[in-house]
């Protein structure tokens, strides 16, 4: 499974860089799911809006690919009520202590 936020662009960049996703891989765009929770229109909410909605702590500079990945995983976990992975808990705690 590949999870992203507005993942179409990511998939284009991956293909350009010759990183291919298997034909049986599930592609999941969190932005589309969040838009059903957040908005009644066809506008796609930003990752920042999603992070604010789920009270994601400041994990670093927005639009940094690694930070955006952390935020996407954080929001995915919140949307589905999953347990926060230990590696992400550690990052959240580190940011809170700074």
C-alpha positions as protocol buffer text, in pm:
chain_id: "A"
residue {
  index: 1
  type: UNK
  ca { x: 0 y: 0 z: 0 }
}
residue {
  index: 2
  type: UNK
  ca { x: 122 y: 348 z: -87 }
}
residue {
  index: 3
  type: UNK
  ca { x: -31 y: 632 z: 113 }
}
residue {
  index: 4
  type: UNK
  ca { x: 6 y: 995 z: 19 }
}
residue {
  index: 5
  type: UNK
  ca { x: -166 y: 1330 z: 31 }
}
residue {
  index: 6
  type: UNK
  ca { x: -249 y: 1455 z: -318 }
}
residue {
  index: 7
  type: UNK
  ca { x: -57 y: 1152 z: -435 }
}
residue {
  index: 8
  type: UNK
  ca { x: -99 y: 1195 z: -811 }
}
residue {
  index: 9
  type: UNK
  ca { x: 199 y: 1433 z: -829 }
}
residue {
  index: 10
  type: UNK
  ca { x: 411 y: 1200 z: -618 }
}
residue {
  index: 11
  type: UNK
  ca { x: 333 y: 909 z: -848 }
}
residue {
  index: 12
  type: UNK
  ca { x: 433 y: 1115 z: -1154 }
}
residue {
  index: 13
  type: UNK
  ca { x: 766 y: 1206 z: -993 }
}
residue {
  index: 14
  type: UNK
  ca { x: 823 y: 845 z: -892 }
}
residue {
  index: 15
  type: UNK
  ca { x: 757 y: 724 z: -1246 }
}
residue {
  index: 16
  type: UNK
  ca { x: 988 y: 992 z: -1386 }
}
residue {
  index: 17
  type: UNK
  ca { x: 1260 y: 870 z: -1148 }
}
residue {
  index: 18
  type: UNK
  ca { x: 1190 y: 511 z: -1256 }
}
residue {
  index: 19
  type: UNK
  ca { x: 1037 y: 413 z: -922 }
}
residue {
  index: 20
  type: UNK
  ca { x: 749 y: 187 z: -1014 }
}
residue {
  index: 21
  type: UNK
  ca { x: 459 y: 73 z: -801 }
}
residue {
  index: 22
  type: UNK
  ca { x: 347 y: -287 z: -845 }
}
residue {
  index: 23
  type: UNK
  ca { x: 23 y: -345 z: -1032 }
}
residue {
  index: 24
  type: UNK
  ca { x: -141 y: -499 z: -722 }
}
residue {
  index: 25
  type: UNK
  ca { x: -34 y: -213 z: -494 }
}
residue {
  index: 26
  type: UNK
  ca { x: -314 y: -18 z: -330 }
}
residue {
  index: 27
  type: UNK
  ca { x: -277 y: 356 z: -390 }
}
residue {
  index: 28
  type: UNK
  ca { x: -446 y: 558 z: -116 }
}
residue {
  index: 29
  type: UNK
  ca { x: -489 y: 935 z: -140 }
}
residue {
  index: 30
  type: UNK
  ca { x: -558 y: 1067 z: 210 }
}
residue {
  index: 31
  type: UNK
  ca { x: -656 y: 1406 z: 66 }
}
residue {
  index: 32
  type: UNK
  ca { x: -962 y: 1255 z: -101 }
}
residue {
  index: 33
  type: UNK
  ca { x: -1075 y: 1087 z: 221 }
}
residue {
  index: 34
  type: UNK
  ca { x: -1014 y: 1398 z: 429 }
}
residue {
  index: 35
  type: UNK
  ca { x: -1204 y: 1615 z: 183 }
}
residue {
  index: 36
  type: UNK
  ca { x: -1519 y: 1412 z: 260 }
}
residue {
  index: 37
  type: UNK
  ca { x: -1475 y: 1484 z: 631 }
}
residue {
  index: 38
  type: UNK
  ca { x: -1370 y: 1846 z: 596 }
}
residue {
  index: 39
  type: UNK
  ca { x: -1558 y: 2001 z: 306 }
}
residue {
  index: 40
  type: UNK
  ca { x: -1894 y: 1983 z: 133 }
}
residue {
  index: 41
  type: UNK
  ca { x: -1761 y: 2115 z: -197 }
}
residue {
  index: 42
  type: UNK
  ca { x: -1515 y: 1973 z: -449 }
}
residue {
  index: 43
  type: UNK
  ca { x: -1218 y: 2172 z: -321 }
}
residue {
  index: 44
  type: UNK
  ca { x: -928 y: 1960 z: -206 }
}
residue {
  index: 45
  type: UNK
  ca { x: -809 y: 2075 z: 137 }
}
residue {
  index: 46
  type: UNK
  ca { x: -440 y: 2130 z: 198 }
}
residue {
  index: 47
  type: UNK
  ca { x: -224 y: 1904 z: 409 }
}
residue {
  index: 48
  type: UNK
  ca { x: -194 y: 2198 z: 649 }
}
residue {
  index: 49
  type: UNK
  ca { x: -574 y: 2203 z: 691 }
}
residue {
  index: 50
  type: UNK
  ca { x: -573 y: 1831 z: 758 }
}
residue {
  index: 51
  type: UNK
  ca { x: -292 y: 1866 z: 1013 }
}
residue {
  index: 52
  type: UNK
  ca { x: -474 y: 2147 z: 1191 }
}
residue {
  index: 53
  type: UNK
  ca { x: -801 y: 1953 z: 1193 }
}
residue {
  index: 54
  type: UNK
  ca { x: -635 y: 1655 z: 1363 }
}
residue {
  index: 55
  type: UNK
  ca { x: -423 y: 1878 z: 1589 }
}
residue {
  index: 56
  type: UNK
  ca { x: -95 y: 1751 z: 1454 }
}
residue {
  index: 57
  type: UNK
  ca { x: 191 y: 1909 z: 1648 }
}
residue {
  index: 58
  type: UNK
  ca { x: 446 y: 2115 z: 1461 }
}
residue {
  index: 59
  type: UNK
  ca { x: 682 y: 1849 z: 1328 }
}
residue {
  index: 60
  type: UNK
  ca { x: 901 y: 2085 z: 1129 }
}
residue {
  index: 61
  type: UNK
  ca { x: 899 y: 2303 z: 820 }
}
residue {
  index: 62
  type: UNK
  ca { x: 600 y: 2246 z: 592 }
}
residue {
  index: 63
  type: UNK
  ca { x: 663 y: 2139 z: 232 }
}
residue {
  index: 64
  type: UNK
  ca { x: 972 y: 1946 z: 336 }
}
residue {
  index: 65
  type: UNK
  ca { x: 912 y: 1599 z: 189 }
}
residue {
  index: 66
  type: UNK
  ca { x: 1008 y: 1415 z: 508 }
}
residue {
  index: 67
  type: UNK
  ca { x: 800 y: 1642 z: 734 }
}
residue {
  index: 68
  type: UNK
  ca { x: 503 y: 1615 z: 497 }
}
residue {
  index: 69
  type: UNK
  ca { x: 538 y: 1236 z: 519 }
}
residue {
  index: 70
  type: UNK
  ca { x: 528 y: 1250 z: 899 }
}
residue {
  index: 71
  type: UNK
  ca { x: 219 y: 1473 z: 887 }
}
residue {
  index: 72
  type: UNK
  ca { x: 47 y: 1244 z: 636 }
}
residue {
  index: 73
  type: UNK
  ca { x: 108 y: 938 z: 854 }
}
residue {
  index: 74
  type: UNK
  ca { x: -7 y: 1128 z: 1164 }
}
residue {
  index: 75
  type: UNK
  ca { x: -332 y: 1229 z: 992 }
}
residue {
  index: 76
  type: UNK
  ca { x: -386 y: 880 z: 848 }
}
residue {
  index: 77
  type: UNK
  ca { x: -354 y: 732 z: 1197 }
}
residue {
  index: 78
  type: UNK
  ca { x: -600 y: 990 z: 1336 }
}
residue {
  index: 79
  type: UNK
  ca { x: -858 y: 943 z: 1061 }
}
residue {
  index: 80
  type: UNK
  ca { x: -872 y: 568 z: 1115 }
}
residue {
  index: 81
  type: UNK
  ca { x: -822 y: 564 z: 1492 }
}
residue {
  index: 82
  type: UNK
  ca { x: -505 y: 356 z: 1468 }
}
residue {
  index: 83
  type: UNK
  ca { x: -225 y: 334 z: 1720 }
}
residue {
  index: 84
  type: UNK
  ca { x: 51 y: 583 z: 1656 }
}
residue {
  index: 85
  type: UNK
  ca { x: 365 y: 399 z: 1540 }
}
residue {
  index: 86
  type: UNK
  ca { x: 650 y: 419 z: 1790 }
}
residue {
  index: 87
  type: UNK
  ca { x: 882 y: 597 z: 1547 }
}
residue {
  index: 88
  type: UNK
  ca { x: 623 y: 874 z: 1498 }
}
residue {
  index: 89
  type: UNK
  ca { x: 548 y: 896 z: 1872 }
}
residue {
  index: 90
  type: UNK
  ca { x: 920 y: 950 z: 1927 }
}
residue {
  index: 91
  type: UNK
  ca { x: 930 y: 1230 z: 1669 }
}
residue {
  index: 92
  type: UNK
  ca { x: 622 y: 1398 z: 1821 }
}
residue {
  index: 93
  type: UNK
  ca { x: 769 y: 1380 z: 2172 }
}
residue {
  index: 94
  type: UNK
  ca { x: 1102 y: 1517 z: 2052 }
}
residue {
  index: 95
  type: UNK
  ca { x: 928 y: 1815 z: 1890 }
}
residue {
  index: 96
  type: UNK
  ca { x: 718 y: 1880 z: 2201 }
}
residue {
  index: 97
  type: UNK
  ca { x: 1031 y: 1895 z: 2417 }
}
residue {
  index: 98
  type: UNK
  ca { x: 1200 y: 2152 z: 2188 }
}
